Amino acid sequence: MAFGLDPEVTKYFKKIINSLFAGLMWLFINITAGIYFELAYSKRYSSFVHILFFVWLGLSLFLLLWYYYKVWGK
């Protein structure tokens, strides 16, 4: 018997790793922008910057969910 994983299992694990990486990168980028750079709650910036940040947050979430749909819909 040959040692190794079934190609279907390998493809499934790649989907899991790619999905996890994409989700964590989305999370890290938005947490860094929102909390570290204070784009989500600071009085240092104008309301336009807050609105722009939350529009980015919603749009990027939509794109992340669209990516998940494309990856897992195959």
Backbone as numpy.savetxt, mean C-alpha at the origin, in Angstrom:
# Nx Ny Nz CAx CAy CAz Cx Cy Cz
11.93 -38.79 -5.42 11.10 -37.62 -5.42 11.98 -36.38 -5.42
11.69 -35.44 -6.28 12.48 -34.22 -6.39 12.16 -33.28 -5.24
13.21 -32.59 -4.80 13.04 -31.62 -3.72 12.65 -30.28 -4.30
11.67 -29.64 -3.73 11.25 -28.32 -4.19 9.76 -28.15 -4.01
9.33 -26.95 -4.29 7.92 -26.64 -4.15 7.22 -26.77 -5.49
5.97 -27.03 -5.40 5.12 -27.06 -6.59 5.07 -25.65 -7.19
5.09 -25.52 -8.51 5.05 -24.18 -9.12 3.81 -23.37 -8.72
2.68 -24.01 -8.51 1.48 -23.30 -8.08 1.64 -22.72 -6.68
2.29 -23.47 -5.81 2.53 -22.99 -4.44 3.49 -21.81 -4.47
4.52 -21.91 -5.31 5.48 -20.81 -5.44 4.80 -19.55 -5.96
3.90 -19.69 -6.93 3.17 -18.55 -7.47 2.29 -17.92 -6.38
1.65 -18.77 -5.57 0.80 -18.30 -4.48 1.61 -17.53 -3.44
2.79 -18.05 -3.07 3.64 -17.36 -2.10 4.14 -16.03 -2.65
4.42 -15.96 -3.95 4.83 -14.69 -4.54 3.70 -13.67 -4.47
2.48 -14.11 -4.67 1.33 -13.20 -4.54 1.23 -12.68 -3.12
1.43 -13.54 -2.15 1.35 -13.14 -0.74 2.44 -12.13 -0.41
3.67 -12.42 -0.83 4.79 -11.53 -0.53 4.62 -10.18 -1.22
4.21 -10.18 -2.49 4.00 -8.93 -3.20 2.88 -8.11 -2.59
1.81 -8.76 -2.17 0.70 -8.05 -1.54 1.11 -7.47 -0.19
1.84 -8.23 0.57 2.32 -7.75 1.86 3.28 -6.58 1.69
4.18 -6.67 0.73 5.13 -5.59 0.48 4.40 -4.32 0.03
3.45 -4.45 -0.88 2.72 -3.28 -1.37 1.92 -2.63 -0.23
1.27 -3.44 0.58 0.49 -2.90 1.70 1.36 -2.20 2.74
2.50 -2.80 3.06 3.38 -2.18 4.04 4.02 -0.90 3.50
4.38 -0.89 2.23 4.94 0.32 1.65 3.90 1.44 1.64
2.65 1.10 1.29 1.58 2.10 1.33 1.43 2.65 2.74
1.44 1.76 3.71 1.29 2.16 5.10 2.45 3.03 5.56
3.68 2.62 5.28 4.85 3.39 5.71 4.89 4.78 5.07
4.58 4.86 3.78 4.60 6.16 3.09 3.56 7.10 3.69
2.36 6.60 3.90 1.30 7.47 4.40 1.45 7.81 5.88
1.97 6.90 6.66 2.24 7.22 8.06 3.36 8.24 8.17
4.40 8.07 7.35 5.50 9.04 7.37 5.02 10.42 6.97
4.25 10.49 5.89 3.75 11.79 5.43 2.76 12.38 6.43
1.88 11.57 6.97 0.83 12.09 7.85 1.29 12.44 9.24
2.12 11.61 9.83 2.52 11.83 11.22 3.87 12.53 11.32
4.89 11.99 10.64 6.22 12.56 10.77 6.30 13.97 10.19
5.76 14.15 8.99 5.77 15.48 8.37 4.55 16.31 8.75
3.70 15.77 9.60 2.52 16.46 10.16 1.58 17.00 9.09
1.39 16.24 8.03 0.47 16.68 6.98 -0.98 16.36 7.32
-1.22 15.49 8.27 -2.58 15.06 8.58 -3.24 15.91 9.67
-2.44 16.56 10.53 -3.08 17.20 11.68 -2.47 18.53 12.11
-1.40 18.95 11.53 -0.68 20.12 12.02 -1.38 21.43 11.67
-1.20 22.42 12.52 -1.69 23.76 12.23 -0.63 24.57 11.48
0.50 23.95 11.24 1.59 24.61 10.55 1.30 24.80 9.06
0.48 23.93 8.50 0.15 23.99 7.08 -1.27 24.52 6.88
-1.54 24.96 5.65 -2.88 25.46 5.34 -3.85 24.29 5.15
-5.11 24.60 5.08 -6.14 23.57 4.89 -5.99 22.89 3.55
-5.47 23.62 2.55 -5.27 23.03 1.23 -4.30 21.86 1.29
-3.26 21.97 2.09 -2.28 20.89 2.22 -2.93 19.68 2.88
-3.77 19.89 3.87 -4.47 18.79 4.52 -5.42 18.10 3.54
-6.15 18.89 2.79 -7.08 18.33 1.82 -6.31 17.54 0.76
-5.20 18.10 0.30 -4.37 17.41 -0.69 -3.83 16.10 -0.15
-3.41 16.09 1.11 -2.92 14.86 1.73 -4.02 13.80 1.80
-5.22 14.19 2.21 -6.29 13.21 2.33 -6.81 12.75 0.97
-6.73 13.61 -0.04 -7.06 13.17 -1.40 -6.03 12.14 -1.85
-4.74 12.41 -1.58 -3.69 11.44 -1.90 -3.94 10.13 -1.16
-4.31 10.21 0.09 -4.55 9.01 0.90 -5.67 8.17 0.29
-6.77 8.79 -0.08 -7.89 8.06 -0.69 -7.54 7.50 -2.05
-6.86 8.29 -2.88 -6.47 7.84 -4.21 -5.47 6.69 -4.14
-4.50 6.80 -3.25 -3.51 5.73 -3.13 -4.14 4.46 -2.55
-5.12 4.60 -1.66 -5.83 3.43 -1.15 -6.61 2.75 -2.26
-7.28 3.55 -3.09 -7.98 3.00 -4.24 -7.03 2.25 -5.16
-5.87 2.82 -5.44 -4.89 2.16 -6.31 -4.33 0.88 -5.68
-4.14 0.90 -4.37 -3.68 -0.31 -3.68 -4.72 -1.42 -3.77
-5.97 -1.08 -3.54 -7.04 -2.08 -3.64 -7.21 -2.57 -5.07
-7.03 -1.69 -6.04 -7.08 -2.09 -7.45 -5.94 -3.05 -7.77
-4.75 -2.80 -7.22 -3.60 -3.70 -7.39 -3.91 -5.07 -6.78
-4.48 -5.07 -5.58 -4.85 -6.34 -4.95 -5.86 -7.10 -5.81
-6.83 -6.40 -6.36 -7.83 -7.04 -7.20 -7.18 -7.65 -8.43
-6.24 -6.94 -9.04 -5.56 -7.46 -10.23 -4.69 -8.66 -9.89
-4.01 -8.61 -8.78 -3.09 -9.71 -8.40 -3.89 -10.95 -8.02
-4.91 -10.78 -7.22 -5.65 -11.92 -6.70 -6.80 -12.37 -7.60
-7.12 -11.58 -8.61 -8.21 -11.93 -9.52 -7.80 -12.92 -10.61
-6.49 -13.14 -10.73 -6.00 -14.04 -11.78 -6.32 -15.48 -11.49
